[in-house]
Amino acid sequence: MGSMDHSSINSVVFSDFELVTKVLENSKSLTAREISSAVTEFGIKWDKGQSNSALYKMLAKGLVEKDTSQGTRPYWRLSTENTKSLTEPIEKIKVLNKNPSRDEFIPLRAISEYTIILGENLVEFAVNPASSPNDPYISCDWLDQKIFVAINSRHPYILRGVSNELILAEFLLFMALDAICEWRIIKDQHLMKVHSFIEIKDKILRNLN
């Protein structure tokens, strides 16, 4: 599922965000190439492209900072505080224009308005502008008890089916459920626990208000 091409370190599964954080916790700042090399030392095949993909997603969430003062290659470090500015331009999802009299774009409200708490997990949303129509509808990463969901606004289903704010709000809820279920299954693999995606989702749905 997008960036959820998971790898194991000592049989524990880590997301891309966790791998970057693990490396940067032990260094003041590193380039994307140096981060890739450090992850490779864990026995995980990780190239510069994967580092950059994770780093720019983390930058959008205020989890890392980029320093371009040392040359052409940026250096990255963990943020000391969340630097995400809600005054930045709001992303828009383009949808099928069934009515010529209305705007064919649905604006995504500020990221904080799309934060959902399900059980013990906080789920945050963003739009992935680098996605293509062939990519999955969402990609996910996690850090601690927080799950980050990047929406593929170019996905055919979203273009056809998400035609107003009400549908988008409902769709976001089910994307959050999908992300949590996937996270549970992936994280518990090393414990040899067997989960049913539908059973996990059903249990969460029953506990919603």
N, C-alpha and C positions, 0 to 999 in steps of 0.2 A: 504494500500500500504506500506508494510514493517513497518518502524517505524512510519508511519503516522496513528497509532492507536490513534486518537486524543481524548483529554479530554477538558472539559470546566471549566473555573474558572470565575464565575460571567458572564456566557454566552459568554465569549470570548475564542476562540480556540487557544491553544498553541501547538507548536511542542515540541518534546523531547528536542531539543537544547535549546528552550526558557525556558522550565521548569528547566533544569539544571542551566542555566544562572541566572534565577530568584532566585534560592536558593543560589547559590554561590556569588551573588552580596551582600548578607547580611551576609556572613561569610568569614573568612580568608581562611579556608580550611576545607574540610569535607571528610569522607570516603563515599564509594558508599552506604553503609547501612544507614548512616546519611542523605544522600541526598534523599534516598527513603522515609525515615521517614518524612522529611520535605515536600516532595511532597504530601505524604499521608495526611498531615495536611491541604492541600488545598481541601481535599475531593476527591482526585484522587487515585485510586488503582494502586500503582507502587511498584514493587519489586526490589530487589538488581540486578537481572539479567537485568532488563530494564535500571537501572542506569548505569551498566557497559557497556552495549551495546552503549548507548548514549555517555558515557564518552570516550570510546576508538575511536569512530568515530570523536568526537570533538578533541581528542588528535592528530589524524592523520591530522586534518585541522589546527592545531596550535591554537585552541580556548581555550584549557585548558592545565594545566601543572600537572604532576604527581610527588608527593614527596614520595619516598620510604625510607626516612631516619629515619622515626619514628616507624619502626616495620614492621611486615609482611603485614599489610593492608596499601595500598597506600592512601595518602591524596591528594585531588584534589582542585585546585584553578583556577580561570580564568587567562588566559594569559595576561600579560601586553602588549605584542606585538605578532604578528604572528610568531611563532617559527617553522613553517613547513619548512623543508629543502628540496630543490629541488635536492639535491645531493644524496638523498636516492635512493635505488634500484628502478627502474621503474617497476611497475606491468605489467604483461602480460596477455592478454586474450587468452586462448586456443581455437582454432577453429578446425572444421573438416578438416582434411588434405586430400584434394581432389587431390593434386599433390605431390607425394612422393619426388619430387626434391626440394620442398620449405619447409621452416620452418613452423611448425604447430602452432606457436605462433605469435600473433600480439602484439608488444609492445605498451603499452600506453605511450605516450609522457609525459613530465613533466605536472603536474596538471595545471599549469598556461596556458598551451597551449590548455587546454580543458575548459577554462572559456568562457562562452558565455553571452553577454548582450542582453536581449530581453525586450524591453520597458524600464521600470525602475528597472528591476530585473537583478541581477548578478547571473548566474548559474554556480556552480563549480562541477566538477566530481571527483570521486574516485572509486576504485575497492573495493568491500566488500569481503575480503578473507574468512569471516565466513559464507557466504551464501551457500545454498544447492540447488540442482536442483529443489526442490519443492518450493523454495521461489520465490516471484515476481521478475520480470526482473530488477526492480529498487526499491530502498527505498529512501524516501525523508525527509529532515528536513529543517527548515528555521530559520533565525535569522535576524531581521530587514528586509532589502530588498534583502537579499542574500538567495538563495536556494541551498541546498547541495544535490547532487544526487549520491547515491552509486550504482554502477553497479553490478548486480549478474552475474559474469563471468562464472558461472556454469549452467546458465539457458539454457534449450534445444534449444530455438530459437537462442540465441547468438552463441552457439556452432555450429549450422547448418548454420545460415544465415550470420553471420558477418565473411566473409572470406577474406577480405582485408582492407587496410587502408581507401580506398575511401568509402566503404560501412560503415565502422565504423564511419567515420566523419558524414555521412548523418544520421546514426542511433543516434548519439549523439545529433544532432539537434532536432530530433523528441522526444528523451527522455527529452530534456530540455523543449520542448513544452508541453509534457504530465505533467511534474512536475509543471510547472507554472499554467496550467489549473486546476490541482488537488488542488494546493495551493489556487487559487482564489475561487474555489467552497467551500473548507473547511473553509477558513477565513471568507467568507460572510454568512455562515450558520446562525450565531447569528443575522445578520441583516435581515434575512428572504428574502434575495435576491435569485431569481431563475436563475440559469445559465445553459446554454447548453454547454457541454464540447466541442462539435464540433464548435459552434459559437465563443467561446473564441479562440480556436485554429486557426480557419479561419481568424479571425481579426488580430492575430499576424503574421500569414503567409503573409497576404497582405501587412503588413508594413515592411517585411524584404527586404533588398536590393537584 
